[in-house]
Amino acid sequence: MVGAIAAANRDPHCALHGKALGKLANIRIDKADFEMAEDILLYSPFLGLPSVRLLSGCMIDSNDGNRPFEHPHQPPGIVVPHQIEEINMGYSAIGLDRWDWMLRYIGNLRKFTYHHAVGNLGSTEFNQGGIVALLKKYASHSLVKLALTGEPTGNHSTGHVQEQFIGDLKDFQKLRVLRIHDTAFHEKTYGEIVRLVDVLPASITTVTLLNKIEKGNPIDLFLGLAKGKKDKLPQLKKLMLHGGFSLQQDLVAELGGVGIEITGLGWQNS
């Protein structure tokens, strides 16, 4: 039914054009209890409504991995970009295949917020590197805000934990706000921590980092930042640090001297 309405709203010659759900802008799905999550496929029929701008929810999963997204409002073989501008999913466990199906139909995504939960939401891995790769593929031209957090999945006792490295973010042309774990910049294969000045886009203004790195010195993230700000990150104004960061006073002063404010909870001057 919703798919038929979406098709009617897209067809100006249809008698029902604009008469049903024509002003529906926000779609939110929440699970009332914590026994079982809702499947992300529930969003499928709403994607084609031209008025929808926000998809949000909590306790969403993608355990029904064999069932494809349906897009009945689209002609066969033709991809019509959806008008969704923001996705905000909290405490959920959504796999890469589902993100791929959703993001590929969105033509102008501006804000993406996702927190991956573990526990009773199933065994879907949190792969922030894979999610960022999909956002680069489908939203590098439009994304303004990226907030991506969660708990790594895998077997910590054997060391088989999902890689969280996200690599270079310079493909994002308009990204201004970033919130992410510092593990996103920890390349485990070679044990290297990548400097922020080498991977952030020139458009970035605010970066929030949550300390999760267990090995190595997360302070290496900030090496060369003050020196390279003018040429590489001219818009960067604020670093918000949460967790076990310990910055030397001269580094804080150096960053402040080039216009980068340090704020947050749980970090210290040393």
Phi and psi in degrees as GROMACS dihedral restraints (atoms count N, CA, C in turn):
[ dihedral_restraints ]
;  ai    aj    ak    al  type     phi  dphi    fc
    3     4     5     6     1   -64.1    20    10
    4     5     6     7     1   -37.5    20    10
    6     7     8     9     1   -61.7    20    10
    7     8     9    10     1   -39.7    20    10
    9    10    11    12     1   -66.3    20    10
   10    11    12    13     1   -38.7    20    10
   12    13    14    15     1   -64.3    20    10
   13    14    15    16     1   -41.6    20    10
   15    16    17    18     1   -60.6    20    10
   16    17    18    19     1   -43.9    20    10
   18    19    20    21     1   -62.5    20    10
   19    20    21    22     1   -40.8    20    10
   21    22    23    24     1   -64.5    20    10
   22    23    24    25     1   -39.7    20    10
   24    25    26    27     1   -68.9    20    10
   25    26    27    28     1   -22.2    20    10
   27    28    29    30     1   -88.1    20    10
   28    29    30    31     1   -15.1    20    10
   30    31    32    33     1  -104.6    20    10
   31    32    33    34     1   105.9    20    10
   33    34    35    36     1   -65.7    20    10
   34    35    36    37     1   -14.9    20    10
   36    37    38    39     1   -92.5    20    10
   37    38    39    40     1    -5.0    20    10
   39    40    41    42     1   -78.8    20    10
   40    41    42    43     1   141.2    20    10
   42    43    44    45     1   -63.6    20    10
   43    44    45    46     1   -25.1    20    10
   45    46    47    48     1   -95.4    20    10
   46    47    48    49     1     7.0    20    10
   48    49    50    51     1   -57.4    20    10
   49    50    51    52     1   121.3    20    10
   51    52    53    54     1    74.8    20    10
   52    53    54    55     1     5.9    20    10
   54    55    56    57     1   -99.2    20    10
   55    56    57    58     1   -13.0    20    10
   57    58    59    60     1  -131.5    20    10
   58    59    60    61     1   126.2    20    10
   60    61    62    63     1    55.4    20    10
   61    62    63    64     1    24.9    20    10
   63    64    65    66     1   -70.3    20    10
   64    65    66    67     1   -15.6    20    10
   66    67    68    69     1  -117.1    20    10
   67    68    69    70     1     9.7    20    10
   69    70    71    72     1   -71.8    20    10
   70    71    72    73     1   114.3    20    10
   72    73    74    75     1  -107.1    20    10
   73    74    75    76     1   -30.4    20    10
   75    76    77    78     1  -121.8    20    10
   76    77    78    79     1   130.8    20    10
   78    79    80    81     1  -118.0    20    10
   79    80    81    82     1   118.0    20    10
   81    82    83    84     1  -127.6    20    10
   82    83    84    85     1   132.0    20    10
   84    85    86    87     1  -123.8    20    10
   85    86    87    88     1   120.2    20    10
   87    88    89    90     1  -122.4    20    10
   88    89    90    91     1   143.8    20    10
   90    91    92    93     1   -91.5    20    10
   91    92    93    94     1   131.9    20    10
   93    94    95    96     1   -73.2    20    10
   94    95    96    97     1   -26.5    20    10
   96    97    98    99     1  -130.3    20    10
   97    98    99   100     1   177.7    20    10
   99   100   101   102     1  -107.1    20    10
  100   101   102   103     1    19.1    20    10
  102   103   104   105     1   -82.5    20    10
  103   104   105   106     1   -36.4    20    10
  105   106   107   108     1  -152.9    20    10
  106   107   108   109     1   137.4    20    10
  108   109   110   111     1   -84.4    20    10
  109   110   111   112     1   165.4    20    10
  111   112   113   114     1   -88.9    20    10
  112   113   114   115     1   147.3    20    10
  114   115   116   117     1   -80.1    20    10
  115   116   117   118     1   137.5    20    10
  117   118   119   120     1   -61.7    20    10
  118   119   120   121     1   -19.4    20    10
  120   121   122   123     1   -61.4    20    10
  121   122   123   124     1   -17.7    20    10
  123   124   125   126     1   -62.5    20    10
  124   125   126   127     1   -23.0    20    10
  126   127   128   129     1   -77.7    20    10
  127   128   129   130     1   -19.4    20    10
  129   130   131   132     1   -49.4    20    10
  130   131   132   133     1   -51.5    20    10
  132   133   134   135     1   -68.9    20    10
  133   134   135   136     1   -17.2    20    10
  135   136   137   138     1   -87.3    20    10
  136   137   138   139     1   -14.1    20    10
  138   139   140   141     1   -61.5    20    10
  139   140   141   142     1   -30.2    20    10
  141   142   143   144     1   -88.7    20    10
  142   143   144   145     1    -3.9    20    10
  144   145   146   147     1   -66.8    20    10
  145   146   147   148     1   119.2    20    10
  147   148   149   150     1   -65.3    20    10
  148   149   150   151     1   -16.6    20    10
  150   151   152   153     1   -86.3    20    10
  151   152   153   154     1   -16.9    20    10
  153   154   155   156     1   -72.4    20    10
  154   155   156   157     1   128.3    20    10
  156   157   158   159     1  -118.4    20    10
  157   158   159   160     1   -24.3    20    10
  159   160   161   162     1  -130.3    20    10
  160   161   162   163     1   130.1    20    10
  162   163   164   165     1  -114.0    20    10
  163   164   165   166     1   124.3    20    10
  165   166   167   168     1  -141.2    20    10
  166   167   168   169     1   164.9    20    10
  168   169   170   171     1   175.1    20    10
  169   170   171   172     1   174.7    20    10
  171   172   173   174     1  -146.1    20    10
  172   173   174   175     1   143.9    20    10
  174   175   176   177     1    63.1    20    10
  175   176   177   178     1    52.6    20    10
  177   178   179   180     1  -111.2    20    10
  178   179   180   181     1   137.3    20    10
  180   181   182   183     1  -133.9    20    10
  181   182   183   184     1  -176.9    20    10
  183   184   185   186     1  -139.9    20    10
  184   185   186   187     1    43.6    20    10
  186   187   188   189     1   -70.0    20    10
  187   188   189   190     1   -24.3    20    10
  189   190   191   192     1   -83.2    20    10
  190   191   192   193     1    67.2    20    10
  192   193   194   195     1   -70.1    20    10
  193   194   195   196     1   -14.7    20    10
  195   196   197   198     1   -90.1    20    10
  196   197   198   199     1    -9.0    20    10
  198   199   200   201     1   -97.4    20    10
  199   200   201   202     1   120.9    20    10
  201   202   203   204     1   -78.1    20    10
  202   203   204   205     1   157.7    20    10
  204   205   206   207     1   -64.1    20    10
  205   206   207   208     1   143.3    20    10
  207   208   209   210     1  -110.8    20    10
  208   209   210   211     1   137.8    20    10
  210   211   212   213     1  -130.2    20    10
  211   212   213   214     1    68.7    20    10
  213   214   215   216     1   -66.4    20    10
  214   215   216   217     1   -15.8    20    10
  216   217   218   219     1   -82.9    20    10
  217   218   219   220     1    -6.1    20    10
  219   220   221   222     1  -103.9    20    10
  220   221   222   223     1   136.6    20    10
  222   223   224   225     1   -61.2    20    10
  223   224   225   226     1   146.6    20    10
  225   226   227   228     1   -56.1    20    10
  226   227   228   229     1   130.4    20    10
  228   229   230   231     1    80.1    20    10
  229   230   231   232     1    -0.3    20    10
  231   232   233   234     1  -117.0    20    10
  232   233   234   235     1   127.6    20    10
  234   235   236   237     1  -100.6    20    10
  235   236   237   238     1   116.1    20    10
  237   238   239   240     1  -104.3    20    10
  238   239   240   241     1   112.8    20    10
  240   241   242   243     1   -58.9    20    10
  241   242   243   244     1   136.8    20    10
  243   244   245   246     1   -82.5    20    10
  244   245   246   247     1   161.8    20    10
  246   247   248   249     1   -96.0    20    10
  247   248   249   250     1    12.1    20    10
  249   250   251   252     1   -65.1    20    10
  250   251   252   253     1   132.7    20    10
  252   253   254   255     1  -109.7    20    10
  253   254   255   256     1   -20.7    20    10
  255   256   257   258     1  -142.6    20    10
  256   257   258   259     1   138.4    20    10
  258   259   260   261     1  -122.6    20    10
  259   260   261   262     1   129.4    20    10
  261   262   263   264     1  -138.5    20    10
  262   263   264   265     1   102.0    20    10
  264   265   266   267     1  -119.9    20    10
  265   266   267   268     1   120.8    20    10
  267   268   269   270     1  -110.6    20    10
  268   269   270   271     1   149.4    20    10
  270   271   272   273     1    44.2    20    10
  271   272   273   274     1    61.1    20    10
  273   274   275   276     1  -134.8    20    10
  274   275   276   277     1   172.7    20    10
  276   277   278   279     1  -140.8    20    10
  277   278   279   280     1    86.4    20    10
  279   280   281   282     1  -112.3    20    10
  280   281   282   283     1   126.6    20    10
  282   283   284   285     1   -80.0    20    10
  283   284   285   286     1   165.2    20    10
  285   286   287   288     1   -62.6    20    10
  286   287   288   289     1   -34.9    20    10
  288   289   290   291     1   -63.2    20    10
  289   290   291   292     1   -37.8    20    10
  291   292   293   294     1   -71.5    20    10
  292   293   294   295     1   -40.4    20    10
  294   295   296   297     1   -60.4    20    10
  295   296   297   298     1   -40.1    20    10
  297   298   299   300     1   -60.7    20    10
  298   299   300   301     1   -47.7    20    10
  300   301   302   303     1   -61.0    20    10
  301   302   303   304     1   -37.5    20    10
  303   304   305   306     1   -77.1    20    10
  304   305   306   307     1   -47.7    20    10
  306   307   308   309     1   -69.4    20    10
  307   308   309   310     1   -29.7    20    10
  309   310   311   312     1   -65.7    20    10
  310   311   312   313     1   -19.4    20    10
  312   313   314   315     1   -99.8    20    10
  313   314   315   316     1     3.3    20    10
  315   316   317   318     1  -105.1    20    10
  316   317   318   319     1   120.4    20    10
  318   319   320   321     1   -92.5    20    10
  319   320   321   322     1   -15.1    20    10
  321   322   323   324     1  -147.9    20    10
  322   323   324   325     1    51.0    20    10
  324   325   326   327     1   -68.6    20    10
  325   326   327   328     1   128.1    20    10
  327   328   329   330     1  -108.7    20    10
  328   329   330   331     1   -34.0    20    10
  330   331   332   333     1  -132.2    20    10
  331   332   333   334     1   133.4    20    10
  333   334   335   336     1  -133.9    20    10
  334   335   336   337     1   115.8    20    10
  336   337   338   339     1  -125.9    20    10
  337   338   339   340     1   126.5    20    10
  339   340   341   342     1  -149.1    20    10
  340   341   342   343     1   129.7    20    10
  342   343   344   345     1  -118.3    20    10
  343   344   345   346     1   119.2    20    10
  345   346   347   348     1   -89.7    20    10
  346   347   348   349     1   126.7    20    10
  348   349   350   351     1  -108.5    20    10
  349   350   351   352     1   152.1    20    10
  351   352   353   354     1  -113.4    20    10
  352   353   354   355     1  -175.4    20    10
  354   355   356   357     1   102.4    20    10
  355   356   357   358     1  -123.1    20    10
  357   358   359   360     1   -85.9    20    10
  358   359   360   361     1    13.1    20    10
  360   361   362   363     1   -95.0    20    10
  361   362   363   364     1    11.3    20    10
  363   364   365   366     1   100.0    20    10
  364   365   366   367     1  -166.0    20    10
  366   367   368   369     1  -109.6    20    10
  367   368   369   370     1    14.3    20    10
  369   370   371   372     1   -61.3    20    10
  370   371   372   373     1   127.2    20    10
  372   373   374   375     1   -75.2    20    10
  373   374   375   376     1   146.4    20    10
  375   376   377   378     1   -89.2    20    10
  376   377   378   379     1   111.6    20    10
  378   379   380   381     1  -122.5    20    10
  379   380   381   382     1    84.2    20    10
  381   382   383   384     1   -68.7    20    10
  382   383   384   385     1   -28.5    20    10
  384   385   386   387     1   -63.8    20    10
  385   386   387   388     1   -41.2    20    10
  387   388   389   390     1   -67.9    20    10
  388   389   390   391     1   -38.8    20    10
  390   391   392   393     1   -64.8    20    10
  391   392   393   394     1   -44.2    20    10
  393   394   395   396     1   -63.2    20    10
  394   395   396   397     1   -37.9    20    10
  396   397   398   399     1   -61.1    20    10
  397   398   399   400     1   -40.4    20    10
  399   400   401   402     1   -66.8    20    10
  400   401   402   403     1   -40.0    20    10
  402   403   404   405     1   -64.9    20    10
  403   404   405   406     1   -36.2    20    10
  405   406   407   408     1   -62.2    20    10
  406   407   408   409     1   -40.4    20    10
  408   409   410   411     1   -67.8    20    10
  409   410   411   412     1   -41.3    20    10
  411   412   413   414     1  -108.3    20    10
  412   413   414   415     1   -18.7    20    10
  414   415   416   417     1  -137.0    20    10
  415   416   417   418     1    20.1    20    10
  417   418   419   420     1   -64.1    20    10
  418   419   420   421     1   -24.5    20    10
  420   421   422   423     1   -85.8    20    10
  421   422   423   424     1   -12.9    20    10
  423   424   425   426     1  -130.5    20    10
  424   425   426   427     1   -21.7    20    10
  426   427   428   429     1   -66.7    20    10
  427   428   429   430     1   128.3    20    10
  429   430   431   432     1  -108.0    20    10
  430   431   432   433     1   -34.9    20    10
  432   433   434   435     1  -130.5    20    10
  433   434   435   436     1   133.1    20    10
  435   436   437   438     1  -131.8    20    10
  436   437   438   439     1   116.7    20    10
  438   439   440   441     1  -124.8    20    10
  439   440   441   442     1   111.3    20    10
  441   442   443   444     1  -134.4    20    10
  442   443   444   445     1   111.5    20    10
  444   445   446   447     1  -137.6    20    10
  445   446   447   448     1   167.5    20    10
  447   448   449   450     1   158.7    20    10
  448   449   450   451     1   179.8    20    10
  450   451   452   453     1  -104.3    20    10
  451   452   453   454     1   133.4    20    10
  453   454   455   456     1   -64.0    20    10
  454   455   456   457     1   145.7    20    10
  456   457   458   459     1  -111.7    20    10
  457   458   459   460     1   158.7    20    10
  459   460   461   462     1   129.7    20    10
  460   461   462   463     1  -171.5    20    10
  462   463   464   465     1  -102.1    20    10
  463   464   465   466     1   101.6    20    10
  465   466   467   468     1   -67.1    20    10
  466   467   468   469     1   -30.5    20    10
  468   469   470   471     1   -67.3    20    10
  469   470   471   472     1   -30.7    20    10
  471   472   473   474     1  -100.6    20    10
  472   473   474   475     1    -7.3    20    10
  474   475   476   477     1    86.4    20    10
  475   476   477   478     1     0.8    20    10
  477   478   479   480     1   -86.1    20    10
  478   479   480   481     1    78.5    20    10
  480   481   482   483     1  -114.6    20    10
  481   482   483   484     1   139.1    20    10
  483   484   485   486     1   -55.9    20    10
  484   485   486   487     1   128.5    20    10
  486   487   488   489     1   -61.6    20    10
  487   488   489   490     1   135.1    20    10
  489   490   491   492     1  -112.7    20    10
  490   491   492   493     1    -0.3    20    10
  492   493   494   495     1   -63.2    20    10
  493   494   495   496     1   133.1    20    10
  495   496   497   498     1  -108.9    20    10
  496   497   498   499     1   -15.1    20    10
  498   499   500   501     1    76.2    20    10
  499   500   501   502     1  -154.3    20    10
  501   502   503   504     1   -74.3    20    10
  502   503   504   505     1   136.3    20    10
  504   505   506   507     1  -107.6    20    10
  505   506   507   508     1     8.7    20    10
  507   508   509   510     1   -69.7    20    10
  508   509   510   511     1   -12.4    20    10
  510   511   512   513     1   -69.6    20    10
  511   512   513   514     1   -20.6    20    10
  513   514   515   516     1   -76.2    20    10
  514   515   516   517     1   116.2    20    10
  516   517   518   519     1   -81.8    20    10
  517   518   519   520     1   -23.8    20    10
  519   520   521   522     1  -126.1    20    10
  520   521   522   523     1     7.0    20    10
  522   523   524   525     1   -63.4    20    10
  523   524   525   526     1   123.9    20    10
  525   526   527   528     1  -115.6    20    10
  526   527   528   529     1   -33.2    20    10
  528   529   530   531     1  -124.5    20    10
  529   530   531   532     1   128.2    20    10
  531   532   533   534     1  -131.7    20    10
  532   533   534   535     1   130.3    20    10
  534   535   536   537     1  -130.0    20    10
  535   536   537   538     1   120.9    20    10
  537   538   539   540     1  -163.4    20    10
  538   539   540   541     1   161.8    20    10
  540   541   542   543     1   -72.2    20    10
  541   542   543   544     1   148.2    20    10
  543   544   545   546     1   -67.0    20    10
  544   545   546   547     1   -16.7    20    10
  546   547   548   549     1   -62.8    20    10
  547   548   549   550     1   -18.2    20    10
  549   550   551   552     1   -61.2    20    10
  550   551   552   553     1   -21.3    20    10
  552   553   554   555     1  -113.6    20    10
  553   554   555   556     1    18.7    20    10
  555   556   557   558     1  -109.9    20    10
  556   557   558   559     1   104.7    20    10
  558   559   560   561     1   -86.4    20    10
  559   560   561   562     1   102.8    20    10
  561   562   563   564     1   -71.5    20    10
  562   563   564   565     1   -28.7    20    10
  564   565   566   567     1   -56.6    20    10
  565   566   567   568     1   -43.3    20    10
  567   568   569   570     1  -108.5    20    10
  568   569   570   571     1     2.2    20    10
  570   571   572   573     1    68.7    20    10
  571   572   573   574     1    25.2    20    10
  573   574   575   576     1   -99.5    20    10
  574   575   576   577     1   143.4    20    10
  576   577   578   579     1  -103.2    20    10
  577   578   579   580     1   120.4    20    10
  579   580   581   582     1   -81.8    20    10
  580   581   582   583     1   134.9    20    10
  582   583   584   585     1   -69.9    20    10
  583   584   585   586     1   137.7    20    10
  585   586   587   588     1   -58.8    20    10
  586   587   588   589     1   -37.9    20    10
  588   589   590   591     1   -62.7    20    10
  589   590   591   592     1   -21.2    20    10
  591   592   593   594     1   -93.1    20    10
  592   593   594   595     1   -12.8    20    10
  594   595   596   597     1  -124.6    20    10
  595   596   597   598     1   -18.3    20    10
  597   598   599   600     1   -78.8    20    10
  598   599   600   601     1   149.2    20    10
  600   601   602   603     1   -76.7    20    10
  601   602   603   604     1   155.9    20    10
  603   604   605   606     1   -64.8    20    10
  604   605   606   607     1   -19.9    20    10
  606   607   608   609     1   -80.9    20    10
  607   608   609   610     1   -10.1    20    10
  609   610   611   612     1   -66.4    20    10
  610   611   612   613     1   137.7    20    10
  612   613   614   615     1  -117.4    20    10
  613   614   615   616     1   -34.7    20    10
  615   616   617   618     1  -136.8    20    10
  616   617   618   619     1   130.3    20    10
  618   619   620   621     1  -126.5    20    10
  619   620   621   622     1   125.7    20    10
  621   622   623   624     1  -110.9    20    10
  622   623   624   625     1   124.9    20    10
  624   625   626   627     1  -117.1    20    10
  625   626   627   628     1   133.1    20    10
  627   628   629   630     1  -106.9    20    10
  628   629   630   631     1   123.8    20    10
  630   631   632   633     1   -74.8    20    10
  631   632   633   634     1   115.1    20    10
  633   634   635   636     1  -131.2    20    10
  634   635   636   637     1    -9.7    20    10
  636   637   638   639     1   -63.1    20    10
  637   638   639   640     1   125.7    20    10
  639   640   641   642     1   -95.4    20    10
  640   641   642   643     1   -29.9    20    10
  642   643   644   645     1  -125.1    20    10
  643   644   645   646     1   146.6    20    10
  645   646   647   648     1    91.6    20    10
  646   647   648   649     1   173.5    20    10
  648   649   650   651     1  -107.1    20    10
  649   650   651   652     1   109.3    20    10
  651   652   653   654     1   -62.5    20    10
  652   653   654   655     1   -15.6    20    10
  654   655   656   657     1   -67.0    20    10
  655   656   657   658     1   -20.7    20    10
  657   658   659   660     1   -59.9    20    10
  658   659   660   661     1   -21.3    20    10
  660   661   662   663     1   -56.4    20    10
  661   662   663   664     1   -31.8    20    10
  663   664   665   666     1   -97.2    20    10
  664   665   666   667     1     1.5    20    10
  666   667   668   669     1   -62.1    20    10
  667   668   669   670     1   133.9    20    10
  669   670   671   672     1    74.9    20    10
  670   671   672   673     1     2.4    20    10
  672   673   674   675     1   -68.9    20    10
  673   674   675   676     1   -45.5    20    10
  675   676   677   678     1   -64.8    20    10
  676   677   678   679     1   -42.3    20    10
  678   679   680   681     1   -68.9    20    10
  679   680   681   682     1   -36.9    20    10
  681   682   683   684     1   -92.9    20    10
  682   683   684   685     1    -2.6    20    10
  684   685   686   687     1   -58.6    20    10
  685   686   687   688     1   -46.9    20    10
  687   688   689   690     1   -58.9    20    10
  688   689   690   691     1   -43.6    20    10
  690   691   692   693     1   -88.5    20    10
  691   692   693   694     1   -34.5    20    10
  693   694   695   696     1  -103.7    20    10
  694   695   696   697     1   -35.0    20    10
  696   697   698   699     1  -133.0    20    10
  697   698   699   700     1    61.5    20    10
  699   700   701   702     1   -65.9    20    10
  700   701   702   703     1   -21.7    20    10
  702   703   704   705     1   -93.3    20    10
  703   704   705   706     1    -8.0    20    10
  705   706   707   708     1   -66.3    20    10
  706   707   708   709     1   123.0    20    10
  708   709   710   711     1  -119.6    20    10
  709   710   711   712     1   -27.3    20    10
  711   712   713   714     1  -144.3    20    10
  712   713   714   715     1   135.9    20    10
  714   715   716   717     1  -116.0    20    10
  715   716   717   718     1   120.1    20    10
  717   718   719   720     1  -107.7    20    10
  718   719   720   721     1   117.8    20    10
  720   721   722   723     1  -112.0    20    10
  721   722   723   724     1   128.8    20    10
  723   724   725   726     1  -126.2    20    10
  724   725   726   727     1   126.0    20    10
  726   727   728   729     1   117.0    20    10
  727   728   729   730     1  -144.3    20    10
  729   730   731   732     1   -92.2    20    10
  730   731   732   733     1    31.4    20    10
  732   733   734   735     1   -72.3    20    10
  733   734   735   736     1   138.5    20    10
  735   736   737   738     1  -131.1    20    10
  736   737   738   739     1   103.2    20    10
  738   739   740   741     1  -102.1    20    10
  739   740   741   742     1   136.2    20    10
  741   742   743   744     1   -69.8    20    10
  742   743   744   745     1   147.4    20    10
  744   745   746   747     1   -59.8    20    10
  745   746   747   748     1   -35.3    20    10
  747   748   749   750     1   -69.1    20    10
  748   749   750   751     1   -30.3    20    10
  750   751   752   753     1   -70.1    20    10
  751   752   753   754     1   -42.1    20    10
  753   754   755   756     1   -61.4    20    10
  754   755   756   757     1   -42.3    20    10
  756   757   758   759     1   -66.9    20    10
  757   758   759   760     1   -39.6    20    10
  759   760   761   762     1   -64.0    20    10
  760   761   762   763     1   -43.7    20    10
  762   763   764   765     1   -67.2    20    10
  763   764   765   766     1   -40.7    20    10
  765   766   767   768     1   -61.7    20    10
  766   767   768   769     1   -33.3    20    10
  768   769   770   771     1   -66.5    20    10
  769   770   771   772     1   -21.9    20    10
  771   772   773   774     1  -106.1    20    10
  772   773   774   775     1    12.8    20    10
  774   775   776   777     1    91.6    20    10
  775   776   777   778     1    19.7    20    10
  777   778   779   780     1  -107.2    20    10
  778   779   780   781     1   113.9    20    10
  780   781   782   783     1   -85.9    20    10
  781   782   783   784     1   135.8    20    10
  783   784   785   786     1  -105.6    20    10
  784   785   786   787     1   121.6    20    10
  786   787   788   789     1  -136.6    20    10
  787   788   789   790     1   179.6    20    10
  789   790   791   792     1   129.9    20    10
  790   791   792   793     1  -176.0    20    10
  792   793   794   795     1  -117.2    20    10
  793   794   795   796     1   136.3    20    10
  795   796   797   798     1    87.9    20    10
  796   797   798   799     1     1.0    20    10
  798   799   800   801     1  -100.9    20    10
  799   800   801   802     1   160.7    20    10
  801   802   803   804     1  -134.7    20    10
  802   803   804   805     1   151.9    20    10
  804   805   806   807     1   -84.0    20    10
  805   806   807   808     1   136.0    20    10
